[in-house]
Amino acid sequence: MTIPILQGLFELVDRFLTEWMSRYGITLLRFGLGIVFVWFGALKFVPGLSPAEDLALDTIAVLSFGLVPPALAQPILALWEVLIGVGFLTGRLLRLTLLLLFLQMIGTVMPLFIFPDLTFTHIPYAPTLEGQYIIKNVVLVAAALVIGATVRGGQLVADPHRIMTASSFSGERGN
């Protein structure tokens, strides 16, 4: 095969894959988040099953000044996470789902500040397994932001020339 043929083949495969990712990426991202939240939330319905249970319940106790007992906090947190997951899986009520996720993430990050001895071996650069579990939520938040950008009809576009062409027809100018 010659170089131009290989370049043409690469271009064809690249265009196909990019279009496929553009078409299905947001949906797969929603499903992925939905599965994670339903799964991790469901674990919290069964005492002792979630590895994050003790840290989550201790955090809720501190944040609520001890007013929310673990027996109440655990099923509420479990239901909250399952509702987030169901929202992503169904694609319904995405604004509410995103609000629930962002509120939950505020609570999720709190152990880094209120229990640094449990979340870091060397503060602030060497997280424990629990700390890593919390810090990886940055990816979940970023995924939620991408999904949030679509609630008003936004979408991924594989070919930026289409956007530029559409913008020129509507009188918009790129900056």
N, C-alpha and C positions, 0 to 999 in steps of 0.2 A: 504494500500500500504506500502511496505517496503521502507527503505531508499535507497537501491541500485536501485529500480525501479524509485523512485522520482529523483534520481541523473541522471539516464539514460534519463528520460523524460526531465529534465532540460537541459541536454547536447544536446539532439535532437532539442529542441525549440531554445536554444541559438545558435546552429550552423546554423539553418535555418534563424533566424533573422539577425545574423551577415552576412551571405552570401547575404541576401536580401539587407541589408544596404550597403554592399560593392558594390553590382551590381548596385544599383540605387541611392546611396547617392550623387555622383557628379552631376548626371543629375538633381536631385531634388534641389540641391544647386544652380545650374545654373538657373533653372526655378524660384526658389524663388528670387534670385537676379534680374532676368529679370523682374519679376512682380513688384517688389519694384521700380526699376528704371523707368520702363515705366509708372507706376501709378503716382509716385511723379513727374516725368518729365512732364507728361501730365497736371497735376494740374498747373504747372508753365506757361503753354500756356494761361491760363485764369487769367488775373490780379485780385488779391484779393482772389484767391481760395486756394493758398498754404500758410500754416501757417509759412513757412520758407521764404516767399517771401521778406519781408522787410529786414531781416537780410542778406539774400543772395545778394540782390541788393545793400545794403549799403556796404557790404564787397567788391563787385566787384568795386564799385565806389572808395573806398579807395585804393584797389590794382592797379587800372588803373589810379590813380591820377585824377579821375573825367573825363577821356577821353572817357569812354564808358558810354553813357547815359542809364538809366534804360529801356527805350523803346527798346533799342537794346540788352541790357544784358539779359533781361528776356527771349525773345524767343531763344536766343543762348543757354542759360543755359538749357532751357526746351528741346530743340532739342538734346543737348549734353547728357542729362540724358536719353532721350528716345532712342538715339542711343546705349548707354551702355546697356539698357534693351533689345533692339532688338538683340544685339550681344549675350547676354547671352541666350536669348530664342531660337535663331536659332543655337547657337553653332558655328557660322561662324565668321571668323576674330577675334578669341578669343584674339590673341596677341594685336591687335588694341583696342579691347574692354577693355582689362585689362589696357592698356596704358591710355585710356580715363578715366577710373575709377580712376587710381592712380593720374592722374593730377587733376581730379575733387576733390579728397579727400584732396589734398594740399590746395585748395581753401576753402573747407568745414571746415577744422580745424582752419583756420585763425581767425574767430571771437573770439575764445578762447583767442587769444593774442591781437587783435586790439579792441575788444569790451568786455573786461572782466566784465565790469559793467552790461552788458546785458546777459552774459552767466554764471555768478556766483553770488550767494547771499553772499558767503564767499569764497574769492579766496584762495587757489585753490581747496578746498575740498567739496564745496557745490554748485553744478551746478544748474542753473535755469532749467526750462523745455527746453528752447532753448539749454542750455549747455548740458543737457542730450541727446537731439536730435543729437547733434554733436558728443558727446563722444561715443554713441552707434555705430558710424561708424567704430570703431575698429573691431567690429564683421564683418562688410561688407568687410573690408580690409582683415581680416583673411580668410574669405570665398573665396575672390578673389585669395588669395595666394594658397589656396588648389586647386582651379580650375586651376590656372596657372601652378601648378605642373603636370597637365595632358596634356598640349598642345603638348608635344613631345611623347605622348603615355603612360604616366604614369597612374597608376590607383590605387584604393584602393584594398587591398588584405585582405580578412577575415582570412586567415590562414597563419601566418608568417612562418610556416614550409615549405610552397611552395616556398617562397622567398629564404629561406636558402638552400633548395634542388636545386633550379634553380641556385643559386650563386655557389654552389659547383660543378655543372656540367660545368659552364662557367669559372671556375678557379678563381672566385672572393673570397675574404676572408672578413668576417665580422670583424669589429673593436670593 
